[in-house]
Amino acid sequence: MRNPFCATELPVTAPFCDREKESEELESHAVNRANVVLYSPRRYGKTSLVKRVQARLAGKGTITI
């Protein structure tokens, strides 16, 4: 059986549907230096969400790891 998952990485500028609330919450936690755990099944966009928030914070001068 062929692997159904795409191994390429989406750029942070690619369309990302309906995650504004989660992005704002993560950004708020990052600014407040809070630890956060994201938990969901694989391929639900956890990494893409975090990378988008990191890119938004970098534009505001905040360093994230």
C-alpha positions in Angstrom: 0.0 0.0 0.0 1.3 3.4 -0.9 1.8 6.0 1.9 -1.2 8.4 1.8 0.6 11.2 3.6 2.5 14.0 1.9 6.1 14.4 3.2 6.5 18.0 1.9 6.4 20.9 4.3 3.8 23.7 3.7 5.2 27.2 3.8 3.8 29.5 6.5 2.2 31.6 3.8 0.1 28.8 2.4 -3.6 28.9 3.1 -4.5 27.5 6.5 -8.2 27.1 7.3 -10.0 28.4 10.4 -7.2 28.4 13.0 -7.3 32.1 14.0 -8.6 31.5 17.5 -6.0 28.8 18.2 -3.2 31.0 16.7 -4.2 33.9 19.0 -4.2 31.6 22.0 -0.8 30.2 21.2 0.6 33.7 20.6 -0.7 34.9 23.9 0.8 31.9 25.7 4.1 32.4 24.0 4.2 36.1 25.0 3.4 35.1 28.6 6.1 32.4 28.5 3.6 29.7 29.3 4.2 26.0 28.4 1.7 24.5 26.1 1.0 21.0 24.9 -0.7 20.4 21.6 -2.3 17.0 21.3 -4.3 15.6 18.4 -4.0 12.8 15.9 -1.3 13.0 13.3 -1.7 15.2 10.3 -4.1 17.6 12.0 -1.8 20.6 11.5 -0.1 21.0 14.9 3.3 21.7 13.5 2.0 24.1 10.8 0.0 26.0 13.4 3.1 26.4 15.7 5.3 27.5 12.7 2.7 30.1 11.7 2.6 31.5 15.2 6.4 31.6 15.4 6.5 33.5 12.1 3.9 36.0 13.4 5.9 36.5 16.6 9.2 36.9 14.8 7.6 39.8 12.9 6.9 41.4 16.2 10.5 40.9 17.5 9.8 38.0 19.8 12.2 35.0 19.7 10.6 31.5 19.9 12.2 28.1 20.1 
